[in-house]
Amino acid sequence: MNIIILGAGQVGASVAENLAGESNDVTIVDSDVECLHALQDRLDIRTVAGHASHPKILTQAGAENAEMMLAVTDCDEVNIVACQVAATLFNTPNKIARVQAPEYLERPELFQHDGAPVDMLISPEEVVTDYIHRLIDLPGSLQVLDFADGKVQLVTVRAYYGGPLVGHELETVREHMPDIDMRFVAIFRKGRPILPKKKTIIEVDDEVHFIAAREHIIPVMSELRRLGRPYRRIMIAGGGNIGTGLAHAIENEHDIKVIEHNSKRAKLLSEELNSTIVLLGDAADKELLLEESIEDVDVFIAVTSDDEANILSSMLAKRLGAHKVMTLINRPAYANLVESDIIDIAISPQQVTISSLLARVRQGNVVVAHSLRRGAAEAIEAIAHDHSKVVGRPIEKIKLPRGASIGAIVRGEEVLIAHHDTVIQPEDHVILFLIDKSRIHDVEKLFQSSRLSIF
């Protein structure tokens, strides 16, 4: 696919890195020449220096032949205008704009007519907020992904000492839960993937990915680890768009405190939020955390725009007694380093954002796609239409790429956990897990129609 990315910041660079390795022709546009040179040195991409919404620059970037344009600069207006230029001058079929300002996001009708032809709005802040919200709703989870409008969830947990299944073979789960159907789709042990088999033994600290109907998630989790109590007291470090949006979303169900270092912003938050307590101060201030009873906090969530501040405040909060900490980290290298016994969950906004873009890039009737494990793995939901290679065949007869597994099928309102003799029918929503994302195109081909057109 021929893709133009406008903006070489953290979001644009991460998207380029993910897409360039998949046989896409990627061109990235930015006014920062040094940044472009750095990207070109490590990625197989083309770069164009200039203002992202100017017609001349878009022409140089090859907009007349582009199949998709991702406008992800830091300026909402530039992104919106770039989409308008792409539609008017180049008839670009897929135009995605990053929009951050709530004033725009609250009025989606602005982008649903010829005046501002944006095919998809994406707000990294909103996406990350929703992602954290799901983690809060399911204590003990490392990742929670929705498929088929939430009928099915893929959940990642870490197996802890004392879990009923730890030290036992996977097939014994049937003995503990005879009435619940689920499937283990992947296990990562010390960073290395393992394809689950009946005789696979779960070990302490295994990162286990499983799929089940939404209503069965908690019983399955209880087999792998001691279930944590529901979160009640939550402290949020950072009153920016993510911190504010999260507080708005959960303050009716939880006791929330937000720490904000900017006095004007703190005053504004205190007026906007209802039951949330807003504290003016530094989230890495030991005395402030102790004064606010950090030892009683169920989860500390650091979501400032500063990676170092998030990491330091999270480490301090955990050492002072916070039960669990979640930390927003923009730099992938940092995220890989610090996710440990101290920082429970490192959240990469780039990877969360990329998941919301992937379904647009994917082919073969893929409707949902989620990036996993810093982009190394992927989970997708694809529709099995007539004349595709999967329809009418039992799963054991489908030649899946190595490292790919079918976890579940949604047929209308019915959730079917995949078994070797399950036959895929037309219009089934098939949910797959790929340990090796480089095999994604082989999976896409399985869901493409094989019917030939005669002209």
Residue pairs with C-beta under 8 A, 6 or more apart in sequence:
1 24
1 25
1 67
1 68
1 361
1 363
2 24
2 25
2 62
2 65
2 66
2 67
2 68
3 19
3 24
3 25
3 26
3 27
3 66
3 67
3 68
3 69
3 70
3 361
4 26
4 27
4 28
4 29
4 58
4 61
4 62
4 63
4 66
4 68
4 69
4 70
5 12
5 15
5 16
5 19
5 26
5 27
5 28
5 29
5 69
5 70
5 72
6 12
6 28
6 29
6 30
6 52
6 53
6 69
6 70
6 71
6 72
6 73
6 78
6 79
6 82
7 28
7 29
7 30
7 52
7 71
7 72
7 73
7 74
7 79
7 98
8 16
8 28
8 29
8 30
8 32
8 35
8 36
8 39
8 47
9 30
9 72
9 73
9 74
10 330
10 349
10 350
11 72
11 98
11 124
11 349
11 350
11 353
12 28
12 30
12 70
12 72
12 73
13 28
13 35
13 39
14 332
14 350
14 351
14 353
14 354
14 375
15 70
15 72
15 350
15 353
15 354
15 357
16 26
16 28
16 39
16 43
16 45
17 43
17 375
18 354
18 371
18 375
19 26
19 361
20 26
20 43
20 44
20 45
21 44
21 438
22 437
22 438
22 440
22 441
23 441
24 361
25 46
26 43
26 45
26 46
27 45
27 46
27 47
27 48
27 61
27 62
27 66
28 36
28 39
28 45
28 46
28 47
28 48
29 47
29 48
29 49
29 50
29 52
29 57
29 58
29 61
30 36
30 47
30 49
30 52
30 73
31 49
31 50
31 51
31 52
32 49
33 49
36 47
36 48
36 49
37 47
39 45
39 47
40 46
40 47
46 61
46 62
48 57
48 60
48 61
50 56
50 57
50 60
51 57
51 78
52 58
52 71
52 73
52 78
52 79
52 82
53 71
53 78
53 79
53 81
53 82
53 85
54 85
55 85
55 89
58 82
58 85
58 86
58 89
58 90
63 69
63 86
63 89
63 90
63 92
64 90
66 86
66 90
66 92
67 92
67 93
67 94
68 92
68 93
68 94
68 95
68 96
68 360
68 361
69 82
69 83
69 86
69 92
69 94
69 95
69 96
70 96
70 98
70 357
71 78
71 79
71 80
71 82
71 83
71 95
71 96
71 97
71 98
72 79
72 96
72 98
72 122
73 79
73 82
73 98
76 97
76 98
76 99
76 100
76 101
76 104
79 97
79 98
79 99
80 97
80 99
80 104
80 111
80 116
80 118
82 97
83 95
83 96
83 97
83 116
83 117
83 118
83 119
84 115
84 116
84 117
86 92
86 95
87 95
87 117
94 119
94 120
94 360
95 117
95 118
95 119
95 120
96 118
96 119
96 120
96 121
96 122
96 357
96 360
97 111
97 118
97 120
97 121
97 122
98 122
98 123
98 124
99 105
99 121
99 122
99 123
100 123
100 124
100 125
100 241
102 241
104 110
105 121
105 123
105 126
108 121
110 116
111 117
111 118
111 121
120 360
122 353
122 356
122 357
124 349
124 352
124 353
125 240
125 241
125 242
125 245
126 245
127 349
127 352
127 353
127 355
127 356
128 242
128 303
128 328
128 347
128 349
128 352
128 353
129 242
129 245
129 246
129 249
131 347
131 352
132 242
132 246
132 301
132 303
132 326
132 347
133 246
133 249
133 250
134 141
134 144
134 146
135 141
135 142
135 143
135 144
135 326
135 345
136 231
136 234
136 250
136 254
136 299
137 144
138 144
138 155
138 217
138 218
138 221
139 227
139 228
139 229
139 230
139 231
139 298
139 324
140 157
140 221
140 225
140 227
140 228
141 155
141 156
141 157
141 221
142 156
142 157
142 158
142 207
142 345
143 154
143 155
143 156
143 209
143 372
144 153
144 154
144 155
144 156
145 153
145 154
145 155
145 355
145 370
145 379
146 152
146 153
146 368
147 153
147 154
147 368
147 379
147 381
147 408
147 410
147 429
147 431
148 381
148 410
148 415
148 429
148 431
150 214
151 213
151 214
151 410
151 413
151 415
152 211
152 212
152 213
152 214
152 408
152 410
152 415
152 431
153 211
153 212
153 213
153 214
153 217
154 185
154 209
154 210
154 211
154 370
154 379
154 407
154 431
154 433
155 209
155 210
155 211
155 212
155 217
155 220
155 221
156 207
156 208
156 209
156 372
157 207
157 208
157 210
157 221
157 224
157 225
158 205
158 206
158 207
158 208
158 225
159 165
159 166
159 202
159 203
159 204
159 205
159 206
159 207
159 208
159 224
159 225
160 166
160 204
160 205
160 224
160 225
160 226
161 204
162 225
162 226
163 202
163 223
163 224
163 225
163 226
164 176
164 222
164 223
165 172
165 173
165 176
165 202
165 223
165 224
166 202
166 203
166 204
166 224
167 201
167 202
167 203
168 201
168 202
169 198
169 199
169 200
169 201
170 184
170 196
170 197
170 198
170 199
170 200
170 201
170 202
171 198
171 199
173 182
173 220
173 223
176 223
177 219
177 220
177 223
180 212
180 216
180 219
180 220
181 212
181 213
181 216
181 417
182 210
182 211
182 212
182 216
182 220
182 417
183 210
183 211
183 212
183 405
183 407
183 408
183 417
183 418
184 196
184 200
184 208
184 209
184 210
185 196
185 209
185 210
185 211
185 379
185 405
185 407
185 433
186 193
186 194
186 195
186 196
186 208
186 209
186 377
186 405
186 433
186 435
187 193
187 194
187 195
187 196
187 200
187 202
187 206
187 207
187 208
187 209
188 194
188 206
188 207
188 209
188 373
189 203
189 205
189 206
189 207
190 205
193 377
193 403
193 435
194 200
195 403
195 405
195 435
202 208
202 224
208 224
209 372
209 433
210 220
211 407
211 408
211 417
211 431
211 433
212 220
212 408
212 417
213 408
213 415
213 417
218 227
221 227
228 323
228 324
229 298
231 254
231 298
231 299
231 324
232 254
232 255
232 298
233 254
233 255
233 257
233 296
233 297
233 298
234 250
234 254
234 255
234 256
234 257
234 297
234 298
234 299
234 300
234 301
235 256
235 257
235 258
235 259
235 292
235 294
235 297
235 299
235 300
235 301
235 317
235 322
236 243
236 246
236 247
236 256
236 257
236 258
236 259
236 301
236 303
237 243
237 259
237 283
237 300
237 301
237 302
237 303
237 304
237 309
237 310
237 313
237 314
237 317
238 258
238 259
238 260
238 283
238 302
238 303
238 304
238 305
238 310
238 328
239 258
239 259
239 260
239 262
239 265
239 266
239 269
239 278
240 265
240 303
240 304
240 305
242 303
242 328
243 258
243 260
243 301
243 303
243 304
244 258
244 269
244 272
244 273
246 301
246 303
247 256
247 258
247 269
247 273
247 276
248 272
248 273
250 256
251 273
251 274
251 275
251 276
252 274
252 275
256 273
256 275
256 276
256 277
257 276
257 277
257 278
257 279
257 292
258 269
258 273
258 276
258 277
258 278
258 279
259 279
259 281
259 282
259 283
259 288
260 266
260 269
260 278
260 279
260 280
261 280
261 281
261 282
261 283
263 280
266 278
266 279
266 280
269 276
269 278
270 278
279 288
279 292
281 288
282 288
283 289
283 302
283 304
283 309
283 313
283 317
284 309
284 312
284 313
284 316
286 316
286 320
289 316
289 317
289 320
290 320
294 300
294 317
294 320
294 321
294 322
295 320
295 321
295 322
296 321
297 317
297 321
297 322
297 323
298 322
298 323
298 324
299 322
299 323
299 324
299 325
299 326
300 313
300 314
300 317
300 318
300 322
300 324
300 325
300 326
301 325
301 326
301 327
301 328
302 309
302 310
302 311
302 313
302 314
302 317
302 325
302 326
302 327
302 328
303 310
303 328
304 310
304 313
304 328
307 328
307 329
307 330
307 331
307 334
310 327
310 328
310 329
311 327
311 329
311 334
311 338
311 343
314 325
314 326
314 327
314 342
314 343
315 325
315 342
315 343
317 325
318 325
318 342
318 343
318 344
319 342
324 344
324 345
325 342
325 343
325 344
325 345
326 344
326 345
326 347
327 338
327 343
327 345
327 346
327 347
328 347
328 349
329 335
329 338
329 346
329 347
329 348
330 348
330 349
330 350
332 348
332 350
332 351
332 374
334 346
335 346
335 347
335 348
335 374
336 346
336 374
338 346
339 345
339 346
348 374
351 371
351 374
351 375
354 371
354 375
355 369
355 370
355 371
358 366
358 369
358 370
358 371
358 378
358 380
359 366
359 367
359 368
359 369
361 369
362 369
362 380
362 440
362 444
363 444
363 448
364 382
364 388
364 443
364 444
364 445
364 446
364 447
364 448
365 382
365 383
365 384
365 385
365 388
365 447
365 448
366 380
366 381
366 382
366 444
366 447
367 381
367 382
367 383
367 429
368 380
368 381
369 378
369 379
369 380
369 381
370 378
370 379
370 380
371 377
371 378
371 437
372 378
372 379
375 437
376 436
376 437
377 433
377 434
377 435
377 436
377 437
378 433
378 434
378 437
378 440
379 407
379 431
379 432
379 433
379 434
380 431
380 432
380 434
380 440
380 443
381 429
381 430
381 431
381 432
382 429
382 430
382 432
382 443
382 444
382 447
383 427
383 428
383 429
383 430
383 447
384 390
384 391
384 424
384 425
384 426
384 427
384 428
384 429
384 430
384 447
385 391
385 426
385 427
385 447
385 449
386 426
386 449
386 451
387 449
387 450
387 451
388 446
388 447
388 448
388 449
388 450
389 398
389 445
389 446
389 447
389 448
389 450
390 398
390 424
390 430
390 446
390 447
391 424
391 425
391 426
391 428
392 423
392 424
392 425
393 423
393 424
394 420
394 421
394 422
394 423
395 406
395 418
395 419
395 420
395 421
395 422
395 423
395 424
396 420
396 421
398 406
398 424
398 446
400 406
400 432
400 443
400 446
401 434
401 436
401 439
401 442
401 443
402 436
402 439
403 434
403 435
403 436
403 439
404 432
404 433
404 434
404 435
404 439
404 442
404 443
405 418
405 432
405 433
406 418
406 430
406 431
406 432
407 417
407 418
407 431
407 432
407 433
408 415
408 416
408 417
408 418
408 430
408 431
409 415
409 416
409 418
409 422
409 424
409 428
409 429
409 430
409 431
410 416
410 428
410 429
410 431
411 425
411 427
411 428
411 429
416 422
424 430
430 447
432 443
434 440
434 443
